[in-house]
């Protein structure tokens, strides 16, 4: 089962959404392996929750959950809460429920939910081209949970959509009936809860982090330091588990004593700071420390941490669910400035990059590598957009983490470059060789102008 996007007009460029395409091909392949009847046509409307996208408080009414931001999806700034995983999870569930009878698939049934999880994980990993943490899919399927990822080797034998036997291999994988048997993932739904009276909020930071590069450096440090790194890693895991245990305990008792929770947050943050110092990676940078300390001092705020891989992306806070607490917090972080890295806000604004935008350009472009992989994104764009994209892509280069689709040159456009002027020129030359990336207005004069500007910018990094 393969998916082909049709052109409504030969002059309109296709804007592929690899997550939609992959989820569709995987789900229809799975359905076809169960039901041999013809799959009828259907119209699908997909709308996105506001919380997945950057907004200002004035942009969105509190009663309006699905707001039209007036820009194409590929230009929307995302908050980093796992929108692609939520999309794949919701889309696969909708198709399964629509096409399969209830006695075969029912989301209220635990076995069906397990199969849904497996299918969504397989599709999402295929769309990304890698096996990630898997937690975003698991939480989209099960909600709050303690999760341990499956072994990546489980997906090895699935193959590509459209290849011979793919549908049957996929069904064996999803139903856990193949030679690899059951998935070794662990999902414990009741191991973490948010007690009544508490609320989890995110304060987004305008000016984010180079997450893949940070993660790579942390993992390299862990590998090189051996026992000392493992000891710190295990202590942090124990502290996280203690926080989850205390949340579960509080959910089952009427008391509202959050002193132990505050102690758990403090211990986690101290360990994260130790990891930052040992690895030289700013998991909790000083600017974030100042912000979290200030937020934690607000009456009604229980504690907070830098979520995910850390850095400058956001802070997550656990607060008492009272209007006055949210108001005091909003007053504190309104226009909060810190150290050239951007502003904090209580809306879901987010942009990629650890440094401020290059001089004379506005905020960095989020996920520049994804935009470059798209290929269509540069065409018919303004010079400023193209300059920003290429500068941000080079500035955030992640060695071999990102590859271009259909790359026949070998390697990536980031191989072997430093952040020097010559490195920038090499990077631009490689991009230019991939003709589908170059905008229609690109010529030698524009190129030389950009080299001059970009090289000057590169020399200041």
C-alpha positions as CSV (number, residue, x, y, z in Angstrom):
1,X,0.0,0.0,0.0
2,X,1.6,3.2,-1.2
3,X,0.5,6.8,-0.9
4,X,0.7,9.3,-3.9
5,X,-0.2,12.9,-3.5
6,X,-2.2,14.2,-6.5
7,X,-1.7,17.7,-8.0
8,X,-4.8,19.8,-8.3
9,X,-2.8,22.0,-10.7
10,X,0.4,21.2,-12.5
11,X,1.8,24.6,-11.6
12,X,1.3,24.1,-7.9
13,X,4.2,22.8,-6.0
14,X,3.6,19.8,-3.8
15,X,4.0,20.3,-0.1
16,X,4.5,16.8,1.3
17,X,3.7,16.0,4.9
18,X,5.8,12.9,5.6
19,X,3.9,12.1,8.8
20,X,0.5,12.1,7.1
21,X,1.8,10.0,4.2
22,X,3.6,7.5,6.3
23,X,0.7,7.1,8.8
24,X,-1.7,6.7,6.0
25,X,0.3,4.0,4.1
26,X,1.1,2.1,7.3
27,X,-2.5,2.2,8.6
28,X,-4.1,1.3,5.3
29,X,-1.6,-1.5,4.8
30,X,-2.5,-2.9,8.3
31,X,-6.2,-2.6,7.6
32,X,-5.8,-4.4,4.2
33,X,-4.1,-7.3,5.9
34,X,-7.1,-7.8,8.2
35,X,-10.0,-6.9,5.8
36,X,-9.8,-8.1,2.2
37,X,-12.7,-5.9,1.2
38,X,-12.2,-2.7,-0.9
39,X,-11.3,0.3,1.3
40,X,-13.8,3.0,0.4
41,X,-12.8,6.6,-0.1
42,X,-13.2,9.1,2.8
43,X,-12.6,12.8,3.4
44,X,-10.4,13.5,6.5
45,X,-10.2,16.9,8.2
46,X,-7.3,17.5,10.5
47,X,-7.2,20.4,12.9
48,X,-4.5,21.2,15.4
49,X,-4.9,22.1,19.1
50,X,-3.6,25.6,19.9
51,X,-1.2,24.3,22.6
52,X,1.0,22.8,19.8
53,X,1.7,26.2,18.3
54,X,3.2,29.4,19.3
55,X,0.7,32.2,20.0
56,X,0.3,35.3,22.0
57,X,-2.4,35.6,24.6
58,X,-4.1,38.2,22.4
59,X,-4.2,35.9,19.4
60,X,-6.4,33.2,20.8
61,X,-9.6,33.2,22.7
62,X,-9.5,30.9,25.7
63,X,-12.7,29.3,24.4
64,X,-11.3,28.7,21.0
65,X,-9.3,25.4,20.9
66,X,-8.6,25.2,17.2
67,X,-7.5,28.6,16.0
68,X,-6.6,29.4,12.4
69,X,-3.2,31.2,12.6
70,X,-3.4,32.3,9.0
71,X,-0.2,30.6,7.8
72,X,0.6,27.3,6.1
73,X,1.4,24.4,8.5
74,X,5.1,24.3,7.4
75,X,5.5,28.0,8.5
76,X,3.8,27.6,11.9
77,X,6.0,27.9,15.0
78,X,5.6,24.8,17.1
79,X,5.9,24.6,20.9
80,X,7.8,21.3,20.9
81,X,5.1,19.3,22.7
82,X,5.1,16.5,20.3
83,X,2.6,17.6,17.6
84,X,3.9,15.2,15.0
85,X,3.4,12.3,17.4
86,X,-0.1,13.5,18.3
87,X,-0.9,13.8,14.6
88,X,0.2,10.3,13.8
89,X,-1.5,8.9,16.9
90,X,-4.8,10.6,16.2
91,X,-4.8,9.9,12.5
92,X,-4.1,6.2,12.8
93,X,-6.8,5.9,15.5
94,X,-9.4,7.7,13.3
95,X,-8.6,5.4,10.4
96,X,-8.7,2.2,12.4
97,X,-12.0,3.1,14.1
98,X,-13.6,4.1,10.8
99,X,-12.6,1.2,8.7
100,X,-12.5,-1.7,11.2
101,X,-15.6,-3.2,13.0
102,X,-15.8,-2.6,16.7
103,X,-15.2,-6.3,17.5
104,X,-11.8,-6.0,15.7
105,X,-10.7,-2.6,17.0
106,X,-12.1,-0.7,19.9
107,X,-10.1,2.1,21.6
108,X,-11.8,1.3,24.9
109,X,-10.2,-2.2,24.8
110,X,-6.7,-2.5,26.2
111,X,-5.6,-5.0,23.5
112,X,-6.7,-2.6,20.7
113,X,-5.0,0.3,22.5
114,X,-1.8,-1.8,22.6
115,X,-2.0,-2.5,18.8
116,X,-2.8,1.2,18.2
117,X,0.4,2.1,20.1
118,X,2.5,-0.3,18.2
119,X,1.2,0.9,14.8
120,X,1.6,4.6,15.7
121,X,5.2,3.9,16.9
122,X,6.1,2.1,13.8
123,X,4.7,4.8,11.5
124,X,6.2,7.7,13.5
125,X,9.7,6.1,13.5
126,X,9.5,5.5,9.8
127,X,8.4,9.1,9.2
128,X,11.3,10.4,11.3
129,X,13.8,8.0,9.8
130,X,15.0,7.0,13.2
131,X,13.8,5.4,16.5
132,X,13.3,8.2,19.0
133,X,12.4,8.0,22.7
134,X,8.8,6.8,21.8
135,X,7.4,8.6,24.9
136,X,5.5,11.2,22.8
137,X,3.5,8.4,21.1
138,X,3.0,6.5,24.3
139,X,1.7,9.5,26.1
140,X,-0.6,10.4,23.2
141,X,-2.1,6.9,23.4
142,X,-2.1,6.3,27.1
143,X,-1.9,9.8,28.7
144,X,0.3,10.2,31.7
145,X,2.4,7.1,32.3
146,X,5.8,5.8,33.2
147,X,7.3,4.5,29.9
148,X,10.3,2.4,29.0
149,X,11.0,2.2,25.2
150,X,11.0,-0.9,23.1
151,X,14.2,-2.3,21.6
152,X,14.8,-0.6,18.2
153,X,15.5,-4.0,16.7
154,X,11.8,-4.9,16.8
155,X,11.2,-2.6,13.8
156,X,14.2,-3.9,11.8
157,X,12.3,-6.5,9.7
158,X,9.2,-4.5,8.9
159,X,10.5,-3.1,5.6
160,X,9.1,-0.4,3.4
161,X,5.4,0.3,2.4
162,X,4.8,-1.1,-1.1
163,X,7.3,-3.8,-0.9
164,X,6.2,-7.5,-1.2
165,X,4.7,-8.8,2.0
166,X,4.9,-5.5,3.9
167,X,1.2,-5.6,5.0
168,X,1.6,-9.1,6.5
169,X,4.9,-8.2,8.2
170,X,3.4,-5.0,9.6
171,X,0.4,-6.9,11.0
172,X,2.6,-9.5,12.7
173,X,4.6,-6.6,14.1
174,X,1.6,-4.6,15.4
175,X,-0.3,-7.7,16.7
176,X,2.9,-9.1,18.2
177,X,2.5,-12.4,16.4
178,X,5.7,-12.4,14.4
179,X,9.0,-14.1,15.1
180,X,10.1,-11.3,17.4
181,X,7.0,-11.9,19.6
182,X,5.8,-9.3,22.1
183,X,7.3,-5.9,22.3
184,X,9.6,-5.3,25.3
185,X,8.2,-1.9,26.0
186,X,6.9,-1.1,29.5
187,X,3.9,1.2,30.0
188,X,2.6,1.8,33.5
189,X,-0.5,4.0,33.4
190,X,-1.1,4.5,37.2
191,X,2.6,5.1,38.1
192,X,2.3,8.8,37.8
193,X,-0.7,11.2,38.4
194,X,-1.3,14.9,38.8
195,X,-3.2,15.2,42.1
196,X,-6.4,17.1,42.2
197,X,-5.7,20.7,43.1
198,X,-2.4,20.9,41.1
199,X,-1.8,22.0,37.6
200,X,1.1,21.5,35.2
201,X,2.0,24.5,33.1
202,X,4.7,25.3,30.6
203,X,6.4,28.7,30.2
204,X,7.9,28.9,26.8
205,X,11.1,30.8,26.0
206,X,11.4,32.8,22.8
207,X,14.7,31.5,21.5
208,X,15.2,27.8,21.9
209,X,18.0,25.2,22.0
210,X,19.9,23.0,19.6
211,X,18.4,19.9,21.1
212,X,20.0,17.2,18.9
213,X,23.5,18.6,19.4
214,X,22.9,18.9,23.2
215,X,21.7,15.3,23.4
216,X,24.6,14.0,21.3
217,X,27.1,15.8,23.6
218,X,25.4,14.5,26.8
219,X,25.5,10.9,25.4
220,X,29.2,11.2,24.4
221,X,30.0,12.5,27.9
222,X,28.1,9.6,29.5
223,X,30.0,7.1,27.3
224,X,33.4,8.6,28.0
225,X,33.0,9.1,31.8
226,X,31.8,5.6,32.5
227,X,31.1,4.9,36.1
228,X,30.9,8.5,37.4
229,X,28.4,9.5,34.7
230,X,26.4,6.3,35.3
231,X,26.2,7.1,39.0
232,X,24.9,10.6,38.3
233,X,22.5,9.2,35.7
234,X,21.1,6.6,38.2
235,X,20.7,9.2,40.9
236,X,18.7,11.4,38.6
237,X,16.5,8.5,37.6
238,X,15.9,7.7,41.3
239,X,15.0,11.4,41.9
240,X,12.6,11.4,39.0
241,X,11.0,8.2,40.3
242,X,10.7,9.7,43.8
243,X,8.8,12.6,42.3
244,X,6.4,10.3,40.4
245,X,5.8,8.3,43.6
246,X,5.0,11.4,45.6
247,X,2.6,12.6,43.0
248,X,0.8,9.2,43.1
249,X,0.7,9.3,46.9
250,X,-0.8,12.8,47.0
251,X,-3.4,11.8,44.5
252,X,-4.7,9.2,47.0
253,X,-4.8,11.3,50.1
254,X,-6.9,14.4,51.0
255,X,-3.9,16.4,52.4
256,X,-2.3,19.3,50.6
257,X,1.2,19.3,52.0
258,X,3.5,19.8,49.1
259,X,6.8,20.1,51.1
260,X,8.1,16.7,49.9
261,X,7.2,17.6,46.3
262,X,9.3,20.8,46.6
263,X,12.2,18.7,48.0
264,X,11.9,16.3,45.0
265,X,12.1,19.2,42.6
266,X,15.1,20.7,44.4
267,X,17.0,17.4,44.3
268,X,16.3,16.9,40.6
269,X,17.4,20.4,39.7
270,X,20.6,20.0,41.8
271,X,21.4,16.8,39.9
272,X,20.7,18.4,36.6
273,X,23.1,21.2,37.5
274,X,25.7,18.7,38.4
275,X,25.2,17.0,35.0
276,X,25.4,20.4,33.3
277,X,28.8,21.2,35.0
278,X,30.2,17.7,34.4
279,X,29.2,17.5,30.7
280,X,29.7,21.2,29.9
281,X,26.2,21.1,28.3
282,X,23.8,23.8,29.6
283,X,20.9,21.5,30.6
284,X,19.8,24.0,33.1
285,X,21.6,27.2,32.0
286,X,22.1,30.1,34.6
287,X,19.4,32.1,32.8
288,X,16.9,29.3,33.3
289,X,18.0,28.8,36.9
290,X,17.2,32.5,37.6
291,X,13.8,32.1,35.9
292,X,12.8,28.9,37.7
293,X,14.0,30.3,41.1
294,X,11.9,33.4,40.6
295,X,8.8,31.3,39.6
296,X,9.3,28.9,42.5
297,X,9.2,31.8,44.9
298,X,5.7,32.8,43.7
299,X,3.2,31.7,46.4
300,X,1.4,28.6,45.1
301,X,4.1,27.4,42.7
302,X,5.3,24.0,44.0
303,X,8.4,23.7,41.8
304,X,9.7,23.5,38.2
305,X,12.4,22.0,36.0
306,X,13.7,22.4,32.4
307,X,11.8,19.7,30.5
308,X,13.0,17.3,27.9
309,X,16.6,17.8,26.9
310,X,16.8,21.0,28.8
311,X,18.4,24.2,27.5
312,X,16.6,27.4,26.7
313,X,13.4,25.9,25.2
314,X,11.0,26.1,28.2
315,X,10.4,25.6,31.9
316,X,7.7,23.2,33.2
317,X,6.1,24.2,36.5
318,X,3.7,22.5,38.9
319,X,1.4,25.0,40.5
320,X,-1.6,25.0,42.7
321,X,-4.7,25.1,40.5
322,X,-6.0,28.5,41.7
323,X,-6.7,31.5,39.5
324,X,-4.6,33.9,41.6
325,X,-1.5,31.6,41.3
326,X,-1.7,31.6,37.5
327,X,-2.2,35.4,37.6
328,X,0.8,36.0,39.9
329,X,2.9,33.7,37.7
330,X,1.8,35.5,34.5
331,X,2.6,38.9,36.1
332,X,6.1,37.7,36.9
333,X,7.1,36.3,33.6
334,X,5.5,39.0,31.4
335,X,8.3,40.4,29.3
336,X,10.9,38.5,31.4
337,X,14.3,39.2,29.9
338,X,17.4,37.1,30.4
339,X,20.9,37.2,29.1
340,X,20.4,37.8,25.4
341,X,18.7,34.4,25.0
342,X,15.2,35.8,24.5
343,X,12.1,36.4,26.6
344,X,10.0,34.1,28.7
345,X,6.2,34.1,28.2
346,X,3.2,32.2,29.5
347,X,2.0,31.6,26.0
348,X,3.3,28.9,23.8
349,X,5.8,30.8,21.7
350,X,8.8,28.9,20.6
351,X,11.7,29.4,18.1
352,X,14.7,27.3,17.3
353,X,18.3,28.2,18.1
354,X,20.5,28.8,21.1
355,X,21.7,32.2,20.0
356,X,19.7,35.4,19.2
357,X,18.9,36.0,15.5
358,X,21.7,37.2,13.3
359,X,22.0,41.0,13.2
360,X,19.4,42.7,11.0
361,X,17.3,39.6,10.8
362,X,14.3,38.6,12.9
363,X,14.0,35.5,15.1
364,X,15.6,32.3,13.9
365,X,13.6,29.8,11.8
366,X,12.4,26.8,13.7
367,X,13.7,23.4,12.5
368,X,15.8,24.7,9.6
369,X,17.0,21.2,8.7
370,X,13.4,20.0,8.2
371,X,12.7,23.1,6.1
372,X,15.8,22.3,3.9
373,X,14.8,18.7,3.6
374,X,11.5,19.8,2.3
375,X,13.2,21.3,-0.8
376,X,10.1,23.3,-1.8
377,X,10.4,25.7,1.1
378,X,13.1,28.0,-0.4
379,X,11.2,28.5,-3.7
380,X,9.4,31.8,-4.1
381,X,10.5,33.0,-0.7
382,X,11.9,36.4,0.1
383,X,15.6,36.9,0.3
384,X,15.4,37.5,4.1
385,X,13.6,34.2,4.6
386,X,16.2,32.3,2.6
387,X,19.1,34.1,4.3
388,X,17.6,33.3,7.7
389,X,17.0,29.7,6.9
390,X,20.5,29.0,5.5
391,X,22.2,30.9,8.3
392,X,20.2,29.1,11.0
393,X,20.8,25.7,9.4
394,X,24.5,26.3,9.3
395,X,24.6,27.9,12.8
396,X,22.7,24.9,14.2
397,X,24.5,22.3,12.2
398,X,24.5,18.9,13.8
399,X,27.2,16.8,12.0
400,X,25.6,13.6,10.7
401,X,22.2,14.0,12.4
402,X,20.4,15.4,9.4
403,X,20.5,14.0,5.9
404,X,18.8,15.3,2.7
405,X,16.3,13.1,1.0
406,X,17.7,11.6,-2.3
407,X,21.2,12.7,-1.5
408,X,23.5,11.0,-4.0
409,X,26.6,12.9,-3.1
410,X,27.2,11.0,0.1
411,X,27.4,12.4,3.6
412,X,25.6,15.5,4.6
413,X,25.9,19.2,3.9
414,X,27.4,19.6,7.3
415,X,30.3,17.1,7.0
416,X,33.7,18.5,7.9
417,X,32.8,22.1,8.5
418,X,33.8,24.3,11.3
419,X,31.9,27.5,12.3
420,X,34.5,29.5,10.4
421,X,34.1,31.7,7.3
422,X,35.5,28.9,5.1
423,X,33.2,26.4,6.7
424,X,30.2,28.6,5.9
425,X,31.3,28.9,2.2
426,X,31.7,25.1,2.0
427,X,28.3,24.6,3.5
428,X,26.7,27.0,1.0
429,X,28.5,25.4,-2.0
430,X,27.0,22.0,-0.9
431,X,23.5,23.4,-0.6
432,X,23.9,25.0,-4.1
433,X,24.8,21.6,-5.6
434,X,21.4,20.3,-4.6
435,X,19.6,22.2,-7.3
436,X,16.1,21.5,-6.0
437,X,17.0,23.7,-2.9
438,X,17.9,26.8,-4.8
439,X,15.2,29.5,-5.2
440,X,14.3,30.7,-8.6
441,X,15.7,34.2,-8.0
442,X,19.1,32.9,-7.0
443,X,22.0,34.1,-9.2
444,X,25.7,34.7,-8.8
445,X,25.1,38.3,-7.6
446,X,22.8,37.2,-4.9
447,X,25.2,34.4,-4.0
448,X,28.1,36.7,-3.6
449,X,26.1,39.1,-1.5
450,X,24.9,36.3,0.7
451,X,28.5,34.9,1.1
452,X,29.7,38.3,2.2
453,X,26.9,38.8,4.7
454,X,26.9,35.2,5.9
455,X,30.7,35.0,6.2
456,X,30.7,38.2,8.3
457,X,28.0,36.6,10.5
458,X,29.9,33.3,10.8
459,X,33.0,35.1,11.9
460,X,31.2,36.5,15.0
461,X,30.0,33.0,16.2
